Amino acid sequence: MRPDHPAYVIYTSGSTGRPKGVLIPAPQRGRTLPRHRTSPSARTDVWTLFHSTPSTSRCGNCGDPLLHGGRLVVVPHDVSRSPADFRRLLARERVTVLNQTPSAFYQLVQADAQTDAQDPGDELALRYVVFGGEALDLNRLTDWYERHAPDAPVLVNMYGITETTVHVTRVDLDERSAARHPAGTIGGPSPDCAPTSWTPTSNRRRPASPATVRGGLWPGPRLATPGRG
């Protein structure tokens, strides 16, 4: 098996809106693992497998704790559908890294607001909450920041498409930056994605001039994936 051989195929609309099968090469899968290691304490981190296993988000949910020596908590389906029960699981299992879609996190925020913060057993151990899969409405983080310090946990917004295997941009948020960018922000390129051309692609699939067009990004040939059209 060569490094350029496919690791798996995922059926997705990706960036085009047209459902298709996308071949994910092994190097693309491998690049998601070391860059998710948030600190040397990753060996003691606790992650959750919350979202569907066929989704690309499970690259970090499963791969990171297994590679770096952390612990993975498989969330039962009924618990994943109950924000209050999921909030209790996070506290009980001392989860430190949580990957969530924004819509799931908004429900968790409501459950968190209804929790008795005076009970030591209900305290969260989260270090990072990583968003992906949907646009993040920063206005809806206000209630969370009223009850939690901006660095406990750090809220991280990441953006990317299936063809690039999960994420290509990152921004670490705090209460001030959330208020400054209410419409949302996807940050800058992840370190392993640089250099990244912040220009949209033309209909001819060639990078457009950054001086004349705004509003898109071109990750570049290093992140190219077969079947991305």
C-alpha positions in Angstrom: 0.0 0.0 0.0 1.4 3.4 -1.0 0.8 6.7 0.9 -1.3 8.1 -2.0 -3.8 5.2 -1.9 -7.3 6.0 -0.7 -8.0 5.6 3.0 -11.8 5.7 2.7 -14.7 7.0 0.5 -17.3 9.3 2.0 -20.6 10.2 0.3 -21.2 13.9 0.7 -22.3 17.1 -1.0 -19.1 18.8 0.2 -18.5 22.2 -1.2 -20.6 21.8 -4.3 -24.0 20.9 -3.1 -24.1 18.0 -5.4 -24.0 14.6 -3.6 -21.0 12.5 -4.7 -18.4 10.0 -3.5 -15.1 11.6 -2.3 -11.9 9.6 -2.1 -9.9 10.6 1.0 -6.2 9.7 0.5 -4.2 8.3 3.4 -2.0 11.4 3.9 -5.2 13.5 4.2 -6.4 11.3 7.0 -3.1 11.2 8.7 -2.7 15.0 8.7 -5.8 15.4 11.0 -4.2 13.5 13.8 -1.0 15.4 15.0 -2.6 18.8 14.5 -5.5 18.0 16.8 -3.1 17.5 19.7 -3.8 20.6 21.6 -1.1 20.4 24.3 1.3 17.9 26.0 -1.6 17.0 28.4 -3.4 15.4 25.5 -2.3 12.0 27.0 -4.8 12.6 29.8 -7.6 14.2 27.7 -11.0 12.7 27.6 -13.0 12.9 24.3 -16.5 12.0 23.3 -17.8 10.1 20.3 -21.0 12.1 19.9 -21.6 12.4 16.2 -22.2 9.7 13.6 -19.2 7.5 13.0 -19.5 7.9 9.2 -19.0 11.7 9.4 -15.6 13.2 9.0 -15.8 14.7 12.5 -15.0 11.3 13.9 -11.4 11.7 12.5 -10.6 13.7 15.6 -13.1 12.2 18.0 -11.7 8.7 17.5 -8.2 9.1 16.1 -6.8 11.7 18.5 -7.4 9.9 21.9 -6.3 6.6 20.5 -3.1 8.0 18.9 -2.1 10.2 21.8 -3.1 8.0 24.7 -6.3 9.8 25.8 -9.7 8.2 26.6 -12.7 8.1 24.3 -16.2 8.0 25.8 -18.8 6.6 23.4 -22.0 8.5 23.9 -25.2 6.3 23.9 -27.7 7.4 21.3 -30.4 8.3 23.8 -28.0 10.4 25.8 -26.9 12.3 22.6 -30.6 13.2 22.1 -31.0 14.6 25.6 -28.9 17.8 26.3 -29.4 17.4 30.0 -28.2 13.8 30.1 -25.3 14.7 27.9 -24.4 17.5 30.2 -24.4 15.1 33.1 -22.2 12.6 31.1 -19.6 15.4 30.4 -19.3 16.1 34.1 -19.3 12.5 35.3 -16.7 11.3 32.7 -14.6 14.5 33.2 -14.5 15.1 29.5 -11.9 17.7 28.5 -12.2 18.0 24.7 -15.6 18.2 23.0 -16.3 18.3 19.3 -19.7 19.7 18.6 -21.8 21.2 15.8 -23.1 24.6 16.8 -26.7 23.4 16.8 -25.9 20.7 19.3 -23.9 23.1 21.5 -26.8 25.6 21.6 -28.9 22.9 23.2 -26.1 22.1 25.6 -25.9 25.8 26.6 -29.5 25.6 27.6 -29.0 22.5 29.7 -26.0 24.0 31.3 -28.0 27.1 32.3 -30.4 24.8 34.2 -27.7 22.9 36.1 -27.0 23.7 39.7 -23.5 25.1 39.6 -23.2 24.7 43.4 -23.0 20.9 43.1 -19.4 19.8 42.8 -20.5 16.8 40.9 -21.9 19.0 38.1 -18.7 20.9 37.4 -17.3 20.5 33.9 -13.7 19.7 33.2 -13.7 20.9 29.6 -10.5 22.5 28.2 -11.6 22.8 24.6 -14.9 22.9 22.7 -14.3 22.6 19.0 -17.0 23.7 16.5 -17.4 22.4 13.0 -19.9 21.3 10.4 -22.1 24.4 10.5 -21.9 28.2 10.7 -21.4 29.4 14.3 -23.7 32.2 15.5 -21.4 34.0 18.0 -24.4 35.9 19.4 -25.6 32.7 20.9 -22.5 32.2 23.0 -23.3 35.1 25.4 -25.1 32.9 27.9 -22.3 30.5 28.0 -19.7 33.2 28.6 -21.8 34.5 31.5 -21.2 31.3 33.4 -17.8 30.2 32.2 -14.4 31.7 32.0 -13.2 32.4 28.4 -10.3 29.9 28.8 -12.2 27.2 30.7 -13.0 25.9 28.2 -11.6 27.7 25.1 -14.2 27.7 22.4 -12.5 27.0 19.0 -14.3 27.6 15.7 -12.9 25.6 12.8 -13.9 25.5 9.1 -13.3 23.2 6.3 -15.0 20.9 3.8 -15.1 17.2 3.5 -12.7 17.2 0.5 -10.0 18.7 2.7 -10.7 16.2 5.5 -12.4 18.1 8.3 -10.7 21.5 8.9 -8.4 24.0 7.2 -9.0 27.2 9.4 -9.1 27.8 13.1 -9.8 30.7 15.5 -9.8 30.6 19.3 -12.6 32.7 20.6 -13.3 34.6 23.8 -16.1 36.8 24.9 -14.6 40.0 23.4 -13.9 38.5 20.0 -17.4 36.9 19.9 -18.9 40.3 20.5 -16.6 41.9 17.9 -17.6 39.4 15.2 -21.4 38.7 15.8 -21.8 37.6 12.2 -19.1 34.9 12.7 -15.5 34.3 11.9 -13.6 31.3 10.6 -10.2 32.6 11.5 -7.0 32.0 9.6 -5.4 28.9 8.1 -4.4 26.0 10.4 -0.6 25.7 10.7 -0.4 22.6 8.7 -2.4 24.2 5.9 -0.1 27.1 5.2 0.5 28.6 2.8 -3.1 29.0 2.0 -4.4 31.3 -0.8 -7.4 33.2 0.5 -9.1 33.5 -2.9 -12.1 31.8 -4.4 -11.7 29.4 -7.4 -13.1 30.4 -10.8 -15.4 28.3 -12.9 -12.3 27.0 -14.7 -11.1 25.7 -11.3 -8.1 28.0 -11.2 -7.4 30.5 -8.4 -8.9 33.9 -9.0 -7.0 37.1 -8.4 -7.0 38.0 -4.7 -7.0 41.6 -5.6 -10.3 41.5 -7.5 -12.5 38.8 -5.7 -13.3 38.3 -2.0 -15.3 35.8 -0.1 -13.7 32.4 -0.6 -10.6 30.4 0.0 -8.4 28.0 -2.0 -6.6 25.6 0.2 -4.1 24.7 -2.5 -2.9 21.5 -4.2 -1.5 20.0 -1.0 -5.0 19.5 0.2 -6.5 18.4 -3.1 -8.7 15.4 -3.0 -9.8 13.1 -5.9 -13.5 13.5 -6.7 -13.8 17.0 -5.3 -15.9 18.4 -8.2 
